[in-house]
Amino acid sequence: MFKKILIANRGEIACRVAATARRLGIKTVAVYSEADANAKHVAVCDEAVLIGPAAAKESYLRGDKIIAVAKATGAQAIHPGYGFLSENAEFADACAEAGLVFIGPPASAMRAMGSKSAAKSLMEKAAVPLVPGYHGDNQDADFLNREADRIGYPVLLKASAGGGGKGMRVVENSAAFKDALASCKREAISSFGDDKVLAEKYLQRPRHIEIQVFADTLGNCIYLFERDCSVQRRHQKVLEEAPAPNMTDERRAAMGDAAVAAAKAVGYVGAGTVEFIANQDGSFYFMEMNTRLQVEHPVTEMITGTDLVEWQLRVAAGEPLPKKQDELRIHGHAIEARIYAENPEKGFLPSIGTLRHLETPQAVNFELGGTLANGLGHPAAVRIDSGVREGDAISPFYDPMIAKLIVWGADRKQALARMSQALAQYQIVGLAANIAFLKRLVEGEAFATADLDTGLIERNHDALFPAAQPAAEGALALAAVALIEAEKDASAAQSGTNAADPWGQALGWRMNTAYTRSLSFTDDYTAAQPAKAYNVQITYRDADWLFNRPASADTHPERLSLMSQQGTDFSIKLGDTAWHGSVRRDGDVFHVFTGGAHYALAYNDPMAHAGETEAEGGRLTAPMPGKVVAVLAEKGKDVKKGDALVIMEAMKMEHTISAPHDGVVEEVLYAVGDQVADGAPLLAFRAA
C-alpha cells in the first residue's frame, strides 16, 4: 500500500479521499489555488502546496505543476478525485512517465470512453444497447441539422467530451437547431476544450440509471448495483438514490452485465460508472461511461457497506478486488441530496458569498469502512460530505456545491423520512441555498411515490415552486423577540455603572403608560416575487409583551412571552401556541429557522436608512460575476419582452439576460470576452 499520496483536487472530494487515507495510515498532500489558501481540504491534509492563481486552468488543471509537487513531496501516487484532471488521459500518461501511480483507469480506457461518439461505437461492437443518433466526426452545422431532422425531434445535443450536464441542449424543432448548436459548442469548448458534439433522440420521460463498476489489474470486474439519478435540473443531478426504485432482479442483472461488458471492452481498471437511459417499460440504452469516481458514490457505499475510495487505493496498489460479485448484497436504501449555493426560484442561478452561518444535522453512526452492524444498521444513519466550513466563501471560480447530505434507512420510506428531517435541520446564512427546494422535492408526491424521470422537476413545477406564502406569525414573533433581546443586551453593556437608570435602558419603560412600538420587516427571501411587508406592533409590559398585526383584519393583540433563550435558540409563547426556533442576524436581516422552514426577514430600521436614495434604474445587471460570451443586442434596437440580450458564462454554465419588458436598448456597456462583476450594468435599457 502507498505511504503517501497527492490529492489533485479540492472541496468535498479532496476531504473525502483524505478521510480514507487517514484511516489507512496514508499521508496526504493537498494542492490549492490562491482562492483556496484557507480551504478545508488544505487543513485536513498532512501537507499543502500552492500551485497557482484562482482560475482552474492556472492551478487545478496544471498537470505539470501537480506532478512536480508530487515528486517534490515524495508522493507515490496521485488521486484525481472527480472533475479537473480525473478523466484526462494525457495527465495519466504524464504520471506514469514521472514514475507516479495514477489512481484511476488506464489512459487507454479514458481515451476510449472520453469521446462519447467513439465510446458508442465500441459499445455497439460489445452488443450494449444504444440510443438512436449520430455519433460521427462531421461537425458541419448544416449536416448536423439534417441528421437531427432524420433522427426526429426532440433531439438532445451533447458535448462529446463532456460530463456533468455541461454542453447539453434539448432541441424541439429544426428551426431552433442551429442556435442551440452554437450555444452547446460555446459551452463545450469553455468547459472541456473541445466543441465536438453528438446528436441523439431525446427520449420522453426517461430515467437515468447508472451502474457502479469496479475492476482490478488481475482481470476481475464486478458491479456494485445501481443508482437512480433521474431527478435533475439543467441536466445536472439533484437527488440520487440506491437501489433504484421498482428495479426487478432480472433488470438489475441485465444492466449490471451490460455495464461489466462495457468496462471489459476497454480494459478498464478501478472505479467507473456506466450510465444508462431507461424507458418506463424497462428497456435501457447506454449513454456514457464516467471513468472516475462519481459525486454520488456515497449511496452505493451506504447500501453495500464498502469504502470505494479504499477500493481505489487497493486496486491502484495492485491488490485484487476486496469482494467478488456473489459476496455483494444490497442492505436498505440510501438517498443523497446535493446542497448547492444557488437560487432555485431564479432558475437555479449559482450564489456567491460567505457562509456566515452554517449548521448541519448531526452525522450519526456512519463510518467509512464500518460494518453493517455498527455503521449502516443504526436507526438514524446520516452522513455529510463537505469541503466547506462556516466562514468559508463560495467563489465564482468553482462548482457551488456546499455539501452532500446522505441518509440511510432500512427501506425507501424510512430513508425519505430521514432525509426530510435532516433537511429541516440544515441552516445556511450568507447566500442563497437550495435546501427549501430539496425539502419540497423529497416530500413531493412524485418523488415520494417513485414516479421518476429526468423531467420530474419541470413536470411538477407548480408544486415545487409554489407562490410565496406569508411569513408565519410565529416567525415574525421570534424575529421581534430576538431584536428586542439584542437591544436589551446592548443597552446593558452600554449603561455600565448606570444600569439602574431607567432612562438609559432600552427596556421599553415608560412612566404611567405602556410603550407600543411599530416594527417593519420585509420578506424578500425568494427574490423571485415582489417582497412582502409586515408591520408588527409590540406593546411592552412588565414581564412580557403584546403582539399585534394592525394591518390584518383577522388578528388581535396576543400575549407574547419569552420562555427560554440559549444563545440564538429561542422558545416563545404567542397566545396559546409555543414556537421554538433559531434566529441568526446578518446585518439587518433576521434569519428565522422554525418548524423546518427558513424565513429571511429584513428589519427596516427607520434610523439606519434615513436619507438613502434609490439606485439608478433602467439598467440590466449581471446576476453574478462572469464573462460575456455573446451580445445579441444593438444600440437603438427595439426589443420585446423576453428577447435575449446578453449571454454570460459563470461557473461553466451559460446564463441568458433577457429584456424584462418591451423597450429600446440605449447603450451596450460590455463586449464579448469581457469579465464583469456581480451587479455590473450590462446595458442601458428604456421601457417602451
N, C-alpha and C positions, 0 to 999 in steps of 0.2 A: 504494500500500500504506500501511497505517496506520503512524504513527510511535510511538504509544503506545496500549496497551490496558489495561483493567482486567479482572482475573480475579475474577469474582464467585463464588468457591468456595474450597474448602480441600483439604487432603490430596493424594493422589497425582494427581488430575486437575488441580489447580492447578499442581503441579510439572510435569506433562506438558505443559500448554499453555505454561508459561513456557519450557520447553526449546526448543520450536519457535520461539517468538517471539524468543528469544535468537539462535538460528541465523539467523533472517531479519533481525536487526538492529532488532527492535521492542522498545521499552521496555515494562516491565510494572509494573502497580500491583496489589499484593495487598491484600485486606481480611481482617481477622481479628477473632475474638471474644476476650474476656478469657481464655478457656480455651486459646486458640491463640497467645498472645503470643510463645511461643518455638518455634512450629511451623516445620517445614521449609519450607513454602510461603512463609512470611514471609521466610525467609532467602534464598530463591532469586530473589525478585523485586527489581526495582530500587527500588521504594518499597513501603511498607506502612502501612496506616491502620487504627486500631482503630474498629470500628463498633458494639460493644455487648457485653452480657453473654454468658455461655456458651450459654444456650438459643438454638437456631436462630431461633425466632420473634422474638427480640430482637436478632438480629445478621444471620446469613446470609439470612434471609427478609425483611429490611427493605429492600425495593427503593428506598424514598425515600432512605435513608441511602447506599446504594450509588451511586445516581445522583448524589447530592450530592458524594460523594468523587471520582467520575469527572470531574465538571465542575471541581472544585477543583484536581485534579492535571493537568488538560489531556489526559485520555484521550479518544481519538476514538471508541472502540468498547468494548463490554463482551462478554467471553466468559463464558457462564454455566456452563460445564462440564457436569456432569450432576447430577441431584438439585436440591434447593433451588429456585431460580427458573428453571431451564433450560426448563421447559415451561409457564411462567406467561405467558399471553397479555397480561394486564394490565401485567406488567413490560415486555414487549416494546413495547407501545404507549407506556408511560411513557418508555422510552429514546428512541423516535422523537420524542416531544413535546419531549424535552430536547435534541434535536439530536445524539443518540448513535446509533451503529450497533449493533444487537443482532446478535451473531454467531450466528445461528440462523435458523430458518424464520420466515415472516411470522406475525403474530399470528393471522390468519385460518386458516392451516393448523393452528396449535396448537389453536385452538378446535374446528376440525372433527374433529381426531383426539384431542383431550383427553378427550372423553367416549367411552368405549368403545361405548356404545349408539348414539350419533349416528354414530360412525365406521362401525359395522357397517351402518347404513342407507345411508351413502354408498357403501360397498364393494359392497353388494347392487346398487345402481344401476350401478356400474362393472363388474359381472359378475365380481367377485372372490369365490371360493367361501367360504361362511360355515358355521360350526358351528351345528346346530340349537339354538335357545334363545330366551329372552325378553330384549329389549334396550330395552324401553319405559320410560316415566316413572312408571308406577304402582308405588309402593313400599309399598303396604299388605301387611302380613305374611301375612295370610290369602290375598290374591290371589297373592303370590309363591309361597306354599306350593302353591297349586293349579297354578300354571304349572310348578313343579318336578315335581309329580305327572304333569302332561301330558307333559313332556319325557322323563321316565323316569330312574330313579336308576341309577348315581350321578350327581349334579348338582354342577357347580362354581359357587360363588358368587364373584363378583369385584367389587371396588370399581370403579365406573365411571370414576372419576378417578384410579385407582391405577396402580401400577407397582412393580417390584422385589419382587414376591411378597407385598406387604403387602395386607391386606384380602382374602385369598383363603381359602376353605374348601371342602373336598370333603364333600358330604353324602351319606350312604349310604342313608338311608331317610327317609320322610315324618315319622316321629316325632322325628327329630333335627334337622329343618329349622329350626324357629324359634330354638332355642338357637344354632345355627350362624349364623343370620342376624343375631342380636343381637350376637354376638361380631365378626362381619365388619363390621358397621356401626360398632361402637365403634372398631375399629382403623382403619377408613376415615376417620372424622371426625378422629381424632387425627393421622393421617399426612397427609391431603390436605384437611381442612376440608370434606369433602363425603361424606355417608354413603350416597349413591345406589349401588345395586348392580345387577348383571345376573346372570342365571342361564343356564348353558349345559350341554349334555350333556357329561359327563365321559368322554372317550374312553379306552378301555383300551389300555395300552401305546403311547401316542403318542410321537412325537419332537417336540422343539422345534427348529425350523429357522428361522433368520431371514436376511433379505436386506439387505445394506448398499446403500442407495441414495444418490445424490448428484445434486443439481440446481443449476443456476445461474440467474441472473436473465435469461438470454438464451433460455430455453426448452429448454435441453438437460437431459436426465435419463438417468442410466445406473445400472447396478447393478454392484457390485464383488463379486459372487458371494455365497456363503452361509457361515454359521457354524452349527455344530450345538451347541446349548446344552441338550441333553437331561438332562445329569446335574445334578440339583437336590436341594436339601433345603429344606423349608419353602417350596417354590415359588420359591426363590432359587437362582441358578446357582452351581455349584461349579467345574465344568470347562467350557471352551469350546474348540472347535477349528474350523479351516478348512483345506481344504474339508470338507464333511460326508461322512463315510464312506458308501460304497455309493451315491453320488449319480450318476445317469446324466446324460449331456449333455442329453437331452430334458427330464428333470425339472428340471434346473438352469435351462434356458432358460424353461420354463413358469413356474417360481416367480419368476424374475427379471423376466419380462414382467408377471406379475401385480403384483409389487412396484412396478414403474415405473408401471403403470396406477393403482395406489393413490396414489402420490405425485402424479401429474399430476391426479388427480381433485380434489385440494385445493390446487393451485397451489403445490406445495412448492418450497422453495429451501434449499440447504445439505445437511448430513449428516442422514440419518434411517435408521431401521431398521424394516422391515416384518416382523413376527413371524407365523409360521405354525405351526400344529399339524399334524403329518403322521402319517398312519397307516402301519403297516408295509407296506401294499400299495402305497404311493406316492401315494395321494390326500392332498391337503392343504387346509387351511382357514385363512382369515385370522383372526388373534387380535386384533392391535392394531398401531398404529404408534407407535414412540417417536420423538418429534420433537426429537431431540438426538443427540449422540454417545453411544455405548454404552460401558459399562465394558470390554467385550470387544473393542473396536475394534483392539487391537494384533495379534490373529491375522490380521485382514484386511490390515493393513499389512505383516505379515511375508510373506504369500504373494503380494502384489501389488507390493511394492517402493514403496509410497506412504506419504506422511505425511498422514493425514486431517485433522489439525489445520491443517496448511499449506493444504490444500484449503479448509477452512472460512474461513480468513482471506482467501484469494484471492477466493473466491466472494462473501464479505461486502463486499469492496472493489470488487465489480462486474466482476471478471475472469471469463472463461469457464472451464469445467472444464478442468483440465490435460490430460485424456485423453478420448478417445472410446471408445465401447463396444468397437469392434473392435481397439483398442490394448491392451486389458487381457488379461492371461494369468495363470493360476494356476501358481505356482512352489513346489513342495514342499508341506510340511504344517506347520502351527503349532498348538500347544496352549497354552492359558492355564489356570493354576491360581490360584485366589484364596486367598491366605494370610490367614486370619482369626484374630483373638483370640477363640477360642471353644473350648468343650469338647465335641467330638462325642460322647463317652461319656455326657454329661449332656444329651442332646437338643439339642446344638449351642448350649448356653447361652453367650451372649457373656461374655467375660472382661475384667475391668477391672484395670489395673495399669500398672507401668512396665516398659519394655523394658530390663531391666538388662544384658542381653547380647543382641546381635544380630549374627549373622554369616551372610552370604549367599553363594551361589555367585557366582563372578566373572562379571560380564556380559562376553560375548565377541563382538566384531565385529558388533554391530548398531548402526547409526547411523540416526537418523530422517532420512529423505530420501536415504539412501545408495542406491547401485546394487546390483543383484543380485550383481554380481561381487565387490564388497568388503563387502557387508553380509549379504545373505540366503544367499549361497552358501558361506559358511565352514562347515567341518565341525563346529563347536561353537557355533552361534549361540544365545546366551542373553540374555534381556532382563529387567530388573527395573524395574517402575514402582512407586514407593513414595512415600509422603508422610510417612514417619517415619524417625527415626534412633535409634541406641542412646541410651538415656537419656530418650527421649520417653515420654509416658504415653498409654495408650488410655483415654479417658474415657467416662463413660456418656452423654455428650451427642450423640455422632455414631456413624456406622457403624463397626463394629470391624475394618474391613479394615486389615491391616498392609501388604500389598503384592500386586502381581500378578506372578507368575512366568511368563514366556513363553519357550517354546523353539521352534526351527525345525529341521526335518530334511528331507532330500531326499525322504522318504516318511514315512508314518504310523509305521511300525515304528521308524525312526530317531528320530523325534520322541518316541515313547513312551520309548525308552531314555534319551534325554537328559533328559526330564522326571523320570524315576525317579532318575537320577544327581544332578540339581540339587536335588531334594527331600532327598536323603540328605545334602547339604552344607549345608542350611539349619539354623541353630541359633538358638533363641529361649529366653531365660530371663527369668522375671519374671511371666509369665502363661501361661495355657493357650493353645495354638495347635493348629490342625488339620493340621499337617504330616504326622504319622504316618498319620492317616486318609487324606489325599490320596495318600500313597505306596501304601497298601493299595489304594486305588481305582484308581490308574493301573496298578498291577501285577496287579490282579484280572482274572480271565478274562473277565468281562462287558465291561469297557471295552476291554481289550486286543484282543478279538475283534470290537469294534464292535457288540455286542449291546445297542443303545442304546434307551432310552425314559425318560420322566420319572420312572418308578418304579424305576429301576435300583438306587438305594441301598436302598430298602425291600425290593426283590426279592432283594437279595444281603446282607441284614442280617447274617446269621450269619458270613459270610466277612469282611465289612467291620468287624464289631465282635466279634472273637474274644475268648474268655476270656483274661484277663490271664495272661501267661506269666511264669515266674520270671525274675528278673534273671540275665543271663549271668554265668558265673563271672569272665570277663574284665572285665566292667563293675564287679563288686564289687572285684576286684583293683586296677583303675585308681583307684577311689574310695579304697581303703585307701592306695595309694601316694601319691596326691595329699594325703591327710590327713597322713600321716607326714612327707612332704617339707615341707609347710607348717609343721608343728610344728618341724622341724629349723631352718627359716629363721627362725622366730620366736624360737627358743631362741638361735640365733647372734646375732641382733640384740640380745637382752636381756643376753647374757653379757658383752658389751663386752670389757674388758681381761682377764676371767677365762675367755676362750674355751678355754683348755687344761684347765679344771677339769671332770672328767667328771661330778661331782655336780650341776653347774649346767646340764647339757645334756640335751635330750630326744632322745637318740640310742639309747635302749634299752640302754645299757650296764649290765651287772651284773657284780659281782665273782664269779668262779668259777662262773658259771651262765649260762644263756640266759634271756632275758626273753620270756615268752609273754603276749601282750596280747589281750583279747577286745574286738572292735568289734561294735556292733549298728547295723544300718541298717534302715530301713523303706521299702518301695517303695509309695508311695501316689499315684503319678503319675496313674493313670486316674481316681481319685476316684469310680469307679462300682462298685467291688467292694471287699471287705474288704482292708485293707492287708496286705501280706506282710512278715514279719520275717525278717531274715537275720543270723545270728550267724557272725562270722568270727574265727578265731584267727590272729594274726600272731606268729611267733617271730622275734625279732631275732637276726641273725648279723653277722659282721664286714663282709661285703660285700653281703649280700642278706638275704632273709627266707624263712621257711617259711609257706605259706598253707594254711589248713585250714578246712573247714566241718564242725565236730564233730557237728552235728545231722543231717548227711546220711550215711546208712549206706554209700553207694557212693562216698564221697570219701575221700581220704587226703592227708596233707601233701605239698604240691608246692613246689618251689623257685620263688621269686618274685624277680625282679631288675628293676631299672630300667636300661634300655638307653640312653635319652636323654630329655631334657626341654628343651623350648623354650617358656618361658612356661607356658601352660596345656595345651600339647600334650605327651603322654607316649607313649613306646614302652616296653612292658614285655614280659617273657617269663614266662609261667606254665607251669611244666613244660616241655613241648616246643613250646608254642604262643606265637607272638608276637601281641600285641594293641597296636593303635595307636588313640589317641583323644584327645579334648579333654575336660578336666574343669573345669567352671566352678562355683565355690562361691557359693551365695547363702544367706547365713546358715548354718543347719545342714544345708542341702540341697546335695548334690553332684550336679550335672547332668553325666552322662557321655554323651558323643556318640561312639559307636564302631560300626563296621560298618553305618552308615546308620540306626542306632537311637538313641533318646534314652531314658536311664534317669534318673529323679529319685530319688535315694537319700538319705533323711533320716537323718543321723547322730544317734543317740540318745546324747548326751553325758551320762553319769550325774552329772557335777558341775554342768553348766549348768542342769539341770531339777530339781535337788534341792528338795523342798519344794513343788512345784507341785501344785495340785489340779485335778480335772476340773471342767469348766464345768457349770453348771446344765443339766439335761436337761429333756425334756418340752415344749419349745417348738419350733414350726416357724418357721424364719427365712427372711428374704429372701435369695434366691440372688445378688442383685446390687442396686445402687441403682436405684430406680424409683418408680412411682406406683401406688397401689392403685386399680384401676378397677372391681372387683366384690368384694363379700364375700358368700360363699354359705353361711357357717357362722353358727350362733347359739349363744350361751352355753347350756350344758346339753344341747346336741343330741348324740344318738348318731350316729356316722358309721361307715361301713365303709371298709376299706382301699381306696384309690384314689379315694374321693369327692373332688370338687373343693371346696376350702375358701376359697381366696382367688385372685383373678386380678390379676396385676401387669402393668404395661406398662413395658418398658425397651428403649431403642434402637428404638422404634417397633414392637416386637413384643410380643405377649401371652405371658405365662408363667403356667401354672396350678400352684398349690401344692396338692398332694393329700395326703390322710391316709396316713401311712406304714403304718398298720395299724388295725384296729378300735379304737374308743375313744370318748371323750367330750370335747367342746370345753368347756374350763373358763372361758376368757375370750378375747374378741376385742379385740386391742390397737390396731387401726387402723381407720379408716373410709374409705369411697370418697373419692378425691381426695387423700388424704394421701401425702406424699413419704416414702419410707423409705430408710434407709441399708443398705448391704451388711451382711448378717448380723443385721439387726434382727429380734427376735422378733415374729412377726405375730399369733400367738395361743398360748394355753396349752392343752396337749393331754394327756389322761391315757389311757394304754392300757387297753383293756378287760380 
